Amino acid sequence: MKFIIQYDIFRIFPDLRIGVVLGRGLQIRKSLEELENLIEDNMKNLLKRMENKKLLDFTNIKAWRETYRQMGLNHKKYKPTVEALMRRMIKGHPFPVINTAVNAYLAVKLLTMLPISGYDLAAIDGDIRLRISKGGEQFVPSGKVDREFTVPGEFVYSDNKTILTRHWNYRDCDHAKITKNSTLIFLSSEAALKDISTQDLIETLYKIIEYESTFFQGIYSTFILDNINPEVEIR
């Protein structure tokens, strides 16, 4: 099994870098008090950083807003997932509680302000690809049963059978979501524009591994893909 970035993506985003974390042998739970305490600390850190600032004052948020614009998405309808999470937290909404593995990488978003998403590799058929859809491809969002269909030119993650994520990192599918029964996971974080530093991407990967390994054990490996190295063997 490989993770592959289609060459056409680099024609539009030549500075793209994608960081990948593979986790094996995880022991995921519904919740964990120590993780909840860490999330609370990260929330306090976020609110302190936000004093007298707007979200678009932060380079990583601004860069992903621009990335969505370059994909042709209206920011009033489609907000980058990391921006949407930050806005909910700043407004005082509760932190989303899914399971400890997902909660842990969402907690990293609060620090680095980069998108992070993931799949249960046991549910993946063949290679994972970041590519451009021709349109009309079936997709079922996480937590839903109704089908959606991609539009021509849409950036998607897919495997051999179906669409895994729409609009790059906007909405993940249901069938490959990470659950408390997952033991082999694939996590990715993207920097599409050069405004986002590779150092921020690396720190995001390291922080993911720190959180996941601290709370769920497991064995981890990490990779960074770019236009020089556009694919990697992941299993």
Sequence and secondary structure as in RCSB ss.txt:
>XXXX:A:sequence
MKFIIQYDIFRIFPDLRIGVVLGRGLQIRKSLEELENLIEDNMKNLLKRMENKKLLDFTNIKAWRETYRQMGLNH
KKYKPTVEALMRRMIKGHPFPVINTAVNAYLAVKLLTMLPISGYDLAAIDGDIRLRISKGGEQFVPSGKVDREFT
VPGEFVYSDNKTILTRHWNYRDCDHAKITKNSTLIFLSSEAALKDISTQDLIETLYKIIEYESTFFQGIYSTFIL
DNINPEVEIR
>XXXX:A:secstr
 EEEE HHHHHH TT EEEEEEEES    S  HHHHHHHHHHHHHHHHHTTT  GGGSHHHHHHHHHHHHTT  T
TT   HHHHHHHHHHTT     S HHHHHHHHHHHHH    EEEEGGG  S EEEEE  S  EE BTT  S EE 
 TT EEEE SSSEEEETTTTEEBSTT   TT  EEEEEEEE STTS HHHHHHHHHHHHHHHHHHH  EEEEEEE
 SSS EEE  
